[in-house]
Amino acid sequence: MLPFALFAQQASQKELDIEAFVEERFAMQEEDIPYEDLYESLLQRYFQPLDLQVATSTELQSLYLLSPLQIQSFIKYRNQFGKFSSIYELQAIPEWTLETIQNILPFVVINSTHPNQSNPGLKRILKAENAYLLFRQRRIWQTRKGFTAPDTLSNGDLSNRYVGDPNDLYMRFRLQQPADFSLGLTLDKDSGEKFTWDPKSKRYGFNYLSFHYTLYNKGKLKALSLGDYQLQFGQGLVFGSGFSVGKGAETITTVKRSSTGLRPYTSVMEAGFFRGLAGTYSSGNIEWTVMLSRTSRDANLQYIQDSLANESSYLSSLVLSGLHRTISEIQKKAQAIEQNIGLNLNYRHPNKSFRLGSNLLYTQYSQPLIPLERIYNQFEFQGKNNVTNSLYFTYNYRNHYLFGESAISKSGGMGHVAGIMSSLNSKVDFSMIWRKYDRNFHSQYGNAFSEGTRPINEEGLYLGIHFKPSRKISWSAYYDYFKFPWMRFRMYAPSTGHEWLSRIKFQPNKQLMLFFQFREEVKSRNVVSEDQTSSQYLLAQGKRQNIVWNLTYQPSRWWQAKTRVQQSFYRISGHKSKGYAISQDLSGEVGAWKLSGRVSLFDTDDYENRQYLYEKNVLWAFSIPNFYDQGIRLYFLAQYKLNRRLTFWGRWAKTTYTNRESIGSGLQEIQGNELVETTFQLRYQFNR
């Protein structure tokens, strides 16, 4: 009979387990995947969680965590019972397991409104939920050749050397309120770059600076961004910036690109983003996104002199490394200006099951881009400007998602993507995607599903399946056939290839998880010169096989052990080689400390069998190094929370080679067989 006052609060957002997320979605690590950009895009999803009270099926699919059946079950449940009372109600949704809920929790909330949103603008910014300053320093302690005294060349000139010190420096300032606004500043200086103020070479202290201010959900204005931003619409043929996985151990949910729209850019990669102004306006079932961008690009600038003694110039290539350590690298900095004007129109049917959209992007460079002539690149983009436009659709019918996009560039080259994701029943999911990209299809910001790094000169068909006969066992597999109708780098003739993967996962309880994975890739490449006979343009089929055994044991939430064994085999032109790596991880929590470490051994015959090993790093730093030859790798990571606002990270890593007397080449060469790296990071959170 006595009255009591009860105060309810929403469960706090679950911490993101980036290692588990990567392990599922990247079946095998490769060096041509832009991991830094992918990681930053993943963090954007983490800091802008979906509100499950209003999330659409398309937005749920963009998380790459839910099957079509699970999404359909979610929408049906919400339509039937109304808004969720708490995050714990997710357990009542049919087809949603505890594993599903655990995976999705870092990226979703119930009711995204926040008390601070009623405050005036400046006060709301100062009370932002995610407000922090982060500083990171990283260094390789052995001396690379680039930091030694220069040599005197035969002509009396001094050889190239790095102009800066060996420290990597990184700083990030962020004020962010989910579904309201985001304000950020990112600064970066790579090892070998000079910390200097030189407007002539566009170096302002740090070598790289990125800024953004983005507003969300201001009436009919869905988003407005000033500064650096990315756009992702359709299947990535025109606007493909942001998080997209492609082929991985998750064989169903990752094949479809999602129209995540306009988002701020926060990565330290110095290419692949827009700089300027963009906005998304919503009116009923139609959304408009308009963008304007003007940014400098690193490039190799070539001068030509005409008959009237007037100099003109052209760009022989765009430089994407973002490194400015030597005089020659600094001379390539900001040599071109790139301007972009773009438009997206998106229509959503009132029942939200059908979407139709159109993209348009006009790109212009300050000088013509004329690549150095090679046989394989004669159909690549040349000129000063390009136009790419496309039409795309998505259609959701019960447990089936159909999607596609067709695009055409100024050259007349076309690109097409079409596919389906389907839940055949509660135990079997299926996916299929077909693509065809002409050899003269040009898309400066395209990132569609493909075997290559860009959607050009490729045709292919992908089939994926996921079978879960019981709660403890699951099997996933895919097969991808592809062909390249024209020549490619290291491939001086049209060619075909295929790739397939199979993974069996067994998880008898929450504490134990193990999987076995096999992957095979067959792809052509030029026969090396010593193996040539008469023709200098012979191709050989190279076959790469990778095997992974993984065991993870977590008896409590305080500590975890993980054992991994991986092998590789490579065969081409009668030559066979192999390699392997074994790693043992331990991690745990003790009071205010979080500790983790690894010891790994590797032994490979050659570079073709290099072993990629994902490593834990300090918060918001990504590390997937590769190792070849013979050696041992150790690392230790510690995190200590000094108080509720201040957190410190320290990381030490050492690689020792047993069959080398030097490491690296060129200016990166280190004399000796050891490489030691340290990373220190400090984060201060303001509103805690």
N, C-alpha and C positions, 0 to 999 in steps of 0.2 A: 504493500500500500504506500510505501514511501517513495517520493519522486527522486529520480536520478537523472542527471544530465549526461548524455553520451556524445562524445565528439569523434566522428569518423574521419579517417584519412585514407588517401589512396596508397596502395602498396608502392614502395619506391621502385624505380626502374632497375631492372636486373643488370648487373655488370656484364659487359660484352666479352664473351670468350672468343677472341679473334682466332686463336689457334684451332679450335674446333670448327669454326666457320670456314676457315681456309682449307682445312684438311678435307672437308666434304666437297668443296666446290672446285678446287684445283687438284685434279687427279694426279697430275705430274707437273712439277714446276719447270718452267721454261724461261729463258732469258729474254724473250721478245714480248713478255707480258708486262705492261706498265703497272707494277704492283703498288708503287707509291700513289698513283692516281686512283687505283681501285680501292686502296685502303682509305684514302681521304673521302672518297664517295661513300664508302661504308660508314664512316664516322658521321657523315651528313645524315644518313638514315638514322643513326643512333641518337643524334642530338635533335632531330626533327621527327620524333616518333609519331606513328599513325594513331589517330583517335579512332578506336574501334566502334564508337557510337555512330560515326558517319563514313567510315572507310568504304570505298567502292571495291568491287572485285578486281579491277585493274590495279588499284593501289596495293591490295593484298598480294596480288601476283608479283608485284615489283620487289617484294622481299625475298623472292627465290626460296621460300621455305615451305610453301603450302601447295599441295596437289590440287588439281581442279575439283576433285570430289570434296576436299576439305573446305575449299573456298565456297563452293555451292552450299555445303552444309551450314557454314557460318552465316551466309546471307539468308538462307531459309529460316534458321533459328532466330536471327535478329528480327526478321519480318514478322515472325509468329509471336514472339514474346516481348518485343520492344527493346528499349535501351537496357544495357547491362547495368546491374547494380554494383558490381565490383569486378576486378580482374579474375577473381576466383570462380566466377560463373562460367568461365571458358571451359571448365571441366565438364559442363553439362552438354556441350555441343557434340552431337554424334560425329564420329570419325576423327575427333581430336583426341590424341593420346597425350599422356603426360610429357612424353618426349617432344611432341609438337609444341606444347605450351611452353616448355622450357626453352626451346629454340627461338620462339617468337617474342618472348617477354622483353628482351632488350630493345625491341623496335616498336613497341606499341604502348599506348596508355588508354585509360578510360576517362573521358572528359578532359580535353586538352586546355580548357580555360584555366586561367590562373588569377588569383586575387590582384596581382600587380597590374593586370591589363586595364583596370579601371583608373590607374594613376595617370597623371599627365605624362607627355612624351619623355622629357628629360629624367623625371623621377622614375619612370618605368625602366628606362635604360640603365640607370644606376642600380636598380634592384633586380637586374636580370638573374634568372635562375642559373644559367651557365655563364659565370663571369670569372675569368682567370687570366693570369700571365704565366707563360711557360718559357723557360730558357734551357737550351741543350748545348753541350759541347762534346765533340767526338774527335778522337785522334788516333792515328797509327803511329806507334812509337819508334819503329825502325825508320831509318832515313832512306827515302826514295831518291833516285838519281836526280829528279827534278829539283830537289832542295840542296844539292851539292854545288860546289863552285863550278862555273862554266868552263868548258874546254875552248882552246883556241883552234879554229879551223884553218885549213890550208891557205885560205884567202885573207887570213888575219882577223876575221870576224869571230865573235864569241858564239858558242852554241846556245840553243834554247834552254831556258830554265824557268821554273815557276817564279812568279813575282811576289807571291804571298807566303804566309806561314802554313804549317801543316794542320791547323785546327779547322774542323767543321763547326760552324756556329749557326744556331737556329733559334729564332724567337717568335712566339705567337701570342697575340693579345686578342681575347674574344669576349664579347658581350652578346648573349643569345638567350632569347625567350622562345620556346617552341610555339609554332603557329602564330607568332607575333612579329619578331624581328631578329636579325642577325647582323652584328657589326664586328668586323675582324681586320687584323693587320698581321701579315706573315712576312718575316725577314729571314734571309738565308745567305750564308757564305760557305762555299765549298772549300775543301782542302786545296791549298795552292793558290787560291784567289786572294787578292790584296784588299784589305779593309781600308778603303780610301774614299774621298769625296772628289769625284771627277765627272762633272756634268757632261763634258765633251764625249766621254765614252759611256755615259749613262750608268755610272757607278756612284751610288749615294750611300757611302758607308758600307752597308751590306751590299753584296753584288746583285741580289734579287729582292724585290719588294712587291707584295701583293696586298690589295686593299679591297674591301667590299662593304656595302651597306644595303641590306635587303629587308623589305617590309612584306608581311604576309597578311592576307585576309582583311583588307581595308574596304569593306563594302563589296562592290563588284570588282574591285582591283584585287585579284588573287595573289599577285606577287609583283614587286617592283625592285629592281636591283641596279645599283650604281657601283661601278668598279669592275672587278673580275668575276666572271660567271661562266656557267656551262649550260648547254641545252641538250635535252634528250627527248626526241619524239619519234614515233613510229618504230621501225625495226632498225634504226641507226644508219640508213643509207645517206641521209643528209645531215641530221643532227644526231650524232652518236657519242657525245662526250658523257663521261660519267661511268657508273658502275655497271659492267656487263661481263659475265663470266665466260659463256661459251661452253666448250666441251670439258666435262669434269666428272667426278664420281657421282655427283647429283645429275642424273641423266634426263630428268624431266623438266623441272621448274626453271632451269637456267638457259634453255635454248631460246626462249622468247625475250626480246627486248621490251622494256616498259617505258611508256611515255611519262617519265617523272618530271618533265618540263624544265622550268627555270630554277637553278640552284646556284648559290654562291660557290666560287672556286677558292679552295684553301690549300691546294697542294703546292709543293716547291718545284714541280716540273715546270720548266720555263717555256712550254709550248702546249698547244692543244686546248686553249681556253680563249674566251672573248674578253675584251676590256672596253667598257663603255657603259651603255644604258640599255636595259631591257625590261619589258613589263608584260604581264598577262592579265587580260581583262575578260571577265565572265559575264555573259548576258544570257540568262535562261540556259538553254542546252548548247550554247555556242561559246567557245573560248578563243580569244585572239592573243597571240604572243608576237610582239614586234621587238626587234633587236637592232642596235647600232653598235659597231665596234671599230676601234682604231688602235692598233698596237704595233710596236716594233718587233721585228723578227731577226734572229741571227741568221746570217747568210754568207756564202762565198760570193763576193762581188768581183766581177771581171770588167775591165775597162777595154774598150775598143776605140780606135781613132779613125775617123772618116777622112775623106779626101780634102775636106775643108779645114782640117786640123782641129776639129771640135771633138772633144772626148764625149763618148756616151758609155753607158754601162748596162750590164745585165747580170742576173743571178744565175750562177751555175748550179747551185743547190741551196736548200734551206738546212740550217744546222740545228739539230734537236737536242744535243747533249746538255746545253745549259752551262757548260764549263768555260771559264775565262781565266785560266791560270798562267798562260804564256802570252807574249806579245802578239803572236799570230792569232791566238784564240780571242784576245781582246779586240783585235782589228775586225773580227767577224761579228762582234756584238752590235745588235740594232742597226744592221746595214740596210734593212728593208722595212718598209711600212706596209702593213696589211690592213685593209679596210673591208668590213663585212656589213651587209645589210640583209636582214632575214625576216621571214614571216612564217608563222604557223597558224593554221586555222583548224580547229577541232570541233566536231559535232558529236554530241552524245545523245543517243535515243532516250526518250523519257523513262523507259524501263531499265536503262543503264546496261543493257546487254549488247548493244551495238555502238561502235565508234567509227567515225570516218574522219580522216584528216588530210591536210595538205601542207607540204613544206616548200619553202623557197629560200635559197641562199645565194647571194651575189658576193663574190670575193674579188678584190682587186689589189694588185701589188704595185709598189712604187716604181719598180723596174721589171722588165720581162723576165720570166723564169725560163731559162734554156739549159736543160741538163746536158752534161757532157755526153756526146753521142756514143751509144753502145748498141749492139744488136738487140739486146733484150729489152731496152727501155725506149724504143722508138715510138711507142704508143702512149708513153707517159705524158702528163700535162705539160704543155709549153704555151707560153704567152703571158699576158699581163692581167687577164681577168677570166673568171669562170662563173657560170651559172648552173646550179643544180636544183631541180625541183622534183617533187614526188607526191604520190598519193598512197595512203595506207589505211588499213582497217583492222579492227578486232571484233570478233563476234563470239559471245558466250551463250552456248545452248546447253542447259543442264550441266553435265560434267565434262563438257568439251569446250576448248578454246581454239578458235581458228583465227589466224592472223596473217598479215602479208603487207608488203610495200613494194612499189615499183617506182623507179627514179630514172631520170635522163639528165645528162650533163650537156654543156655547151657543144662538146665534140660530137654529139649524137650517140655516144655510148650509153648503154642502159644497164641498170642493175635491178634484179628481182629477188625477193625473198618471200616464201610462203610456207606455212607450217600449221601444225595442230598439236595440242596437248590434250590428252584425254585420260580420264579415269574409267577404265573398263568395268571395274567393280571395286570393292573396298580393299582388294589385295593387289590389283594390277593397275599400273599407270603406264601410258604409252605416249611417245612423242615422235614427231617426224618433221623435218625441215628441209626444204629444197631451196637452193640458191643458184643464181647465174649472174655473173658480173662480166661485162664485156671488157676486152683488153684496153679499150679507150674510154672506159667509164671513169670519170674523175670526180672525186668527192673529198674536199680538203678536210672535212670533219666527220667523215663516215666511219662507223665502227660496227658494221653489221656482222652477223654470224659468218665466220669464214675460217678456212685453214690458215691462210696468210694473215699478215698483220693489218692489211687494208682490203676493202672490197673491190678488187680489180683482177681481171684475168683469171677467173675461177668459176667452175661449176661443181656442184656436189649435192649429195643426198645423205641425210643423217637420220638414223633410226635409234631410238632409245627406249628402254624398258626398265621398270622398277617393280619387283615382285616381293611382297612381304607376306609369306604364308602364315607367320605367327608373330607375336609380339617380340620374340627373341631373335628371329632370323630375318634378314632381308638380302635381296640380291639385286644388283643394278648392273646394266650393261648398255653399251652403245656400239654401233658400227657406222663409220662415216667413209663414204666413197667420194673422192674428189679428183678433178682433172684440171690442168692448166693449159688452155688452148694455145697460148703463146709462150715464148721463152721467159725465163725468170733469171734472177741472179743465181749463178752457179748451176744453171739449168738451161743449156743452149739448145733446147728443142722442146716442143710440146710434150707433156708427160701426164701420167696418171699416178694415183696412189690411194691408199686406204689406211684407216686406223680403227682399231677396236679396243675396247676395255671391258673387263669384267671384275666386279668387286662383290665378295660375300662378307657380310657383316653378322657377327654373333654377339648378342648382348644379353646374357642370362639374367642379369640383375643390374642395379644402378652402379654397383662398384666395379664391374668388369666389362670391358668391351674389347673385342679383337676383330680384325678384318684381314682378308687376303685379297690382293689386287694384282691383276695381270694386264699389261697393256702392250700392244704391238702397233708399230707404225711402219709403213712401207712407202718410201718416197724416193724419186729419182734425183740424181745429181750428176754433174760432169765427172767423167773418169779422169783421174789425176794424170798429169802429163807423162810420168814414167810408165804408166800402164797403157798409154795410147799406142795404136798401131799405125794405121794410115790416116784415118779421119781424126781431126782435132775436135770434133763435136760429138763424141760418143757419150751416151748416158749409161749409167748403171743403177740398178735398183738397190737402195740401201734399206736394210731392215733393222729396226731398233726395237728391242724388247725390254720391258721393265717389270720387275717383280717386287712386290712390297708385302712384308708381314708386319703387322702392328698389334701390340698388346698394351692396353691402358688399364691400370688398376688403381682405384680410388676408394680405399676402405672407409674414409671419412672426408668431410669437407675441408679438413685441415691439411691433408697431404695427398700426393698422387705420384705414381710411378708409371713410366712409359718406356717400352722397349720397341725398337724398330730395326728391321733388317731389310735392306733393299739391294737388288742386283740389277745389272743391265748387261745386255749383249748387243753387239753391233756387227753386221755383216755387209760387205760390199765388195764386188769384184774378186771374190774368193778369199778376201781378207776377213779374219774374225778377231774380235777383241771383246773384252769384258771388264766389268768393274763391280765393286760392291761398297756398301757403307753400313756400319752398325752403330747405333746410338742408344744411349741409356739416359733417360731424364728422371729427375727427382724435383718435386716442387712442394712447398708447404707454407703454412702461415703460423707464426709464433708471435702472439701479442700484436704489436703495431708493425711487425715485420712480415713481408712476403718474400720468400726466397725460392729460387729455382736455379737449376744447373744441368749441365749435360757433358758427357764424355762420348766422343764418337771416333771411330776408326774408319779410314777409307783407303782403298787400293784399286786403282784403275789402270788399264793398259794405255789409254790415250784420252784426248780431249772429248772424243765422241761419247765416251762413257762417263763423263763428269756427273757427279752426284749432287743433286739439289736437296738441301736440308733446311726446312723452315725452322727458325730460331726465335725464341721469345726475346723481346727487346723492351726498352723503356717505353712508357706509354706513348702511343701514336707514332712510333717508329717501326718500320717494317724491315725484316731481314730474312732473305732467302739466298744465302751465298751458295756457290757451287764449288766443288772440290774435285781435283783429279791428281794423278800420280799417287804417291803413298804418304800417309801421315796420320796425325792425331789432332783432333779439334776439341778444345775445352772452352766452356763459357760459364760464367756465374752472374746471376742477376739478383739484385736486392732492391726492395722498395720499403721505405720507412716513412710512416705518417707521423711527422713531428707534432702536429696538432690538427684541429679540424680544418685549417686553412692551408697548411704548408706540408707538402709531400716531396720526398727526395728519392731519386733513383740512381743506382750505380751499376755499371755493367763492365765486366772484364772478360775478354776473349783472347785465346791464343791458339794459333795453328802452327804445328811443327811438321815439316816435311822430312822424310827419312831418305829421299833419293834426289834431293835438289841442293844446289849450292847457291842458287839465286831464285828470287820470286818475282814474277812479272816481267815486263819488257818495256823498252823505251824509257821515258821519264818516270814511269811507275816502278821501275826495277828496284829491287831491294837485294843487296848482297847479304847472303846468309840463308838459313833455312827456317827462320822463325818470323812470325808476324803477330804482334801484340796490339790489341785495340782496346781502348777504354771509352766509355760513354757516361757522362754525368748529366742529370736533368733535375730541374727544380720547378715546381708548380705552386703558384699562390692563387687560392680561390677566394674571391672577395666576399661574396654574400653567403657565408657559412656560419 
